[in-house]
Amino acid sequence: MDIQYAEAQSLVKTAMALAEEGNVTVSVAVVDSHGDLVAYGRMDGATVQSGVLALAKAYTAARERIPSSELGQWAQKTGKDMGYWVDPKITGMAGGVPIRVNHQVIGGIGASGLSEEADEQLVQAALARFYS
């Protein structure tokens, strides 16, 4: 089962509403379980590069089934280069989290525009708010 468009779009809006509440601007991407883009938004004032990074973070989280930050930590700990995955879309930057429903990954969400840690906190908060 993959995330549906309406759900993905609502999740993007939830993340952006949280960013607005914090007076910050971000880009947010939601992908399906294979990493294909389903919904995307870039707030006014967010950089173009933040959109590229948000998509890479969401893609990584969906494909690897773990937060993108965990992949980065693993690579640092083992000394592996990100090229190990032979996939230029994979990133070890924090800010991407898998979307799980009933213990099944249905997609990934990524945000960029803040610090990596704040990006990850934002998507975690968006998931908590949306699925509560």
N, C-alpha and C positions, 0 to 999 in steps of 0.2 A: 504494500500500500504506500502510495506517495502523497505528499501534501497536495491539496487542491488549491487552485488559483485563489479563490475567495479567502480561504484560510491564510494563505501566504501573504496576500495583499493586506489583510487585517493585521497580521503579525508585523509587517513593515510599518504600518500606521501606528501600532502600539509602541514600537521601538522609537519612532520619531516623536511621538507624543511625550515619551519619557525624556528624550533629548531636549525637547522644547521646555519641559518643566525645569530642566537643569540649565537652561539658557546656553545650550551648546548646539553645534551643527554636525551632522554625521551623514554618511551614506549607509544604507542597509540593503542587504541582499538576502533573499530566501531561495534556496535551491531544493530540488527533489532529492530522493535518496541516492540518485546516481551523480548528483552534482550539477545537474542542468538548471539554469536559471528559471524561476517561476515568477518571482516578483522582486521589484527593485525600486528604491527611491533615494534621491540625493537632495538633501535639504538645501535651500538657498544659502549660499555662503560656504557650503562644503566644497572641498577641492575635487577636481576630476580624479586625481590619484586615489582619493579615499574610496571612490566607487570601484576601482580596480582591486584594491585591497579587500574591501568588504566581500566582493564576489569570491576572491581566492580563499578567504577565511571560511566562508560558508561552504564552498566546494570541498575544502580539506576536511571539515568537520563531518560532512555527509559521507564522503568517500571512506574516511578512516574510522568513522563511528566514535570518535573521541574529540574533545575540544582541540582546536588547532594549537593551543598553547602546550598541551601535553605532548604533541608531536615535536614541537620545538625543543622542549625540555629533554625528550628522549634523544633527539639528534645531538644536543649538546653533551649529554651524559655519555653517549656511546662514541662520540666523535664522527658520527655519520654526517655527510654533506646532504643537503636537501635534494641533490641530484640522484641520491640513492633510490628515490621512487620513480625515476625516469618519467616524471610528469611535471612539466613546467608550471602547472596550475597549483601545485601543492605548496603550502607555506607553513612555516613553524611560528608565525606571528600570532599572538593572542588576539582573540576577538571573534572567533568562530566556534559555534557550539552545535552539536547535533540536536535535531528536534525529535523527541521520542514521545510516542503515544502508545500506551499499553506495552511498554518495554520494547517497542519496535521503532527503529529509526525510519522516519518518514521524510526527512530532509535535513537541511542545515540552515543556520542563520549566521550571518556575519555582519559586523559593523566596523566602520573605520572613520577616523576624524579626531579621535581623542588619543590618550595614551593607550597602549595595548591593553593594560589592565582595566582601564575605564571602559574601553570598547567591550571587553568580555563581561564586565559587570552590567553594562547596558543590555546586552542580549540576554543574559541570565534573568535580569529583572523583567524584560519584555516577555520572555517565556513564562515566568512565574505569574505575571499579571494576566496574560492572555489565557493561559490554561488553568487558572484558579477558579 
